[in-house]
Structures are given as C-alpha cells and as structure tokens.
Amino acid sequence: MNDIDRDTLALFIPILAVGGGLLLGALAIFMGLLRKISKEKQMEESRREIAAYVAEGSMTPDDAERILKA
C-alpha cells in the first residue's frame, strides 16, 4: 500500500465508525417512537371498545373503570 491509501484508510475508518454509531442511534430512537405510537393506538382502541360495551349495557361503568386502571 502506498501512503495515500493508508492516509485515506486512516480517515475513512473513524468517519465510518462515527457515522455508523449515529445511524444506529437514530434508528433506535425511531424504533422507540414507533413502539410508543403503536402502544398508544392500541390503548385508545381498547378504551373505545370498553366504552362501547358500557354503552350497550353489557358491562358496568365500575367494571370498565377497573379494567382501564389495570
């Protein structure tokens, strides 16, 4: 290897390491956000379904409150 290749490689490895770390961190944050959004959506669907059961009379409001707190 000549000196230009070694110098280029010496610069490329740290840049690749830092860039890869930043990309991995951003991906972890994005996946955490998607998980939180999904969890909130499921919680809201459950609340609506329980409210529908209460409205039709197949569940008491006290039972619904107990389920939502659990």
C-alpha positions, 0 to 999 in steps of 0.5 A: 500500500502506498501512503495515500491509501493508508492516509485515506484508510486512516480517515475513512475508518473513524468517519465510518465508525462515527457515522455508523454509531449515529445511524444506529442511534437514530434508528433506535430512537425511531424504533422507540417512537414507533413502539410508543405510537403503536402502544398508544393506538392500541390503548385508545382502541381498547378504551373505545371498545370498553366504552362501547360495551358500557354503552350497550349495557353489557358491562358496568361503568365500575367494571370498565373503570377497573379494567382501564386502571389495570 
